[in-house]
Amino acid sequence: MLEDCHLCPRHCGVDRLAGESGKCHVSNQALVSSYGPHFGEEAPLVGRHGSGTIFFTYCNLRCAFCQNYTISQLGEGSAVSKEGLAEMMLSLQAKGCHNINLVSPTHVLPYILEALEVAVGGGLHLPLVYNSGGYDSVETLRLLEGIVDIYMPDMKYSDDRIAEQLSGIKDYPRVNRAAVKEMHRQAGDLHIDKQGIAQCGLLVRHLVLPNGLAGTEDTITFLAQEVSPDTYLNVMAQYHPCHQAFDMPLLNRPLSREEFRHAIELARQQGLDRLDKHDFPSPLRLILR
């Protein structure tokens, strides 16, 4: 797949084993921006000791409002070998983290799998979280069956035109929904143990955007009717202008409290009761983030 790269639906066709790179800017080695216990993730991932996050550099999307654009688009991070990546995983396990949370893994999956072989040989046993922007190939996801425990994709848009305008991807809704269905087929609804820690299953993130740009109602209807009414959904309210969004009239303001409340009400109307939502963030909290 790397020789004629089609790991993700972009199908760039470059030979990454020969050092070429496509839209994701990554060739024959993974890059990592940072790693460590994370306490800002969803409650079933965080528990008492945090989610063991590894932030991979670059992404296969180009979101104009990305809050981590220095990592996803400017390339903040360093190359890491399979042994180095395995050491990160084992270090997070030793710190007591409840899982290994692979952030933006889509474009570096072969390198993650190489590292997992080393890490499992060294005693890694934590659940693996596939934390992606949701633009994933079903063909690639099928290679992960039995490996990934928890799928945590974004569902960003319901409209092709908006997806192309804001993330540079024309067919995001179709690809994203097929990917989410495959993730649910593999892992099922999110299973949480008696201690409140997620062990396996699907957890969906939906960032509510100003002016209805995210297509929240269509996304919620799809989850309730075509995936499962027991889908664990994080309705995210923390949108604020970042990166190129300041120059876009429909995105150059924070989400309003009313827009967030409307999204929650839409989910409840569709019977999605497993909601991971936080209090609406104050302007000060947004700045501190």
Buried (B, 14 or more C-beta within 10 A) or exposed (E): BBEEBBBBBBEBEBBBBEEBBBBBBBBBBBBBBBBBBBEEBBEBBBBEBBBBBBBBBBBBBBBBBBBBBBBBBEEBBEBBBBEBBBBBBBEBBEEEBBBBBBBBBBBBBBBBEBBBEBBBEEEBEBBBBBBBBBBBBBEBBEBBEEBBBBBBBBBBBBBBEBBBBBBBBEEBBEBBBBBBBBBBBBBBBBBBEEEEBBBBBBBBBBBBBBEBBBBBBBBBBBBBEEBBEBBBBBBBBBBBBBBBBEEBEBBBBBBBEEBBEBBBEBBEEBEBEBBBBBEBBEEEEBEEE
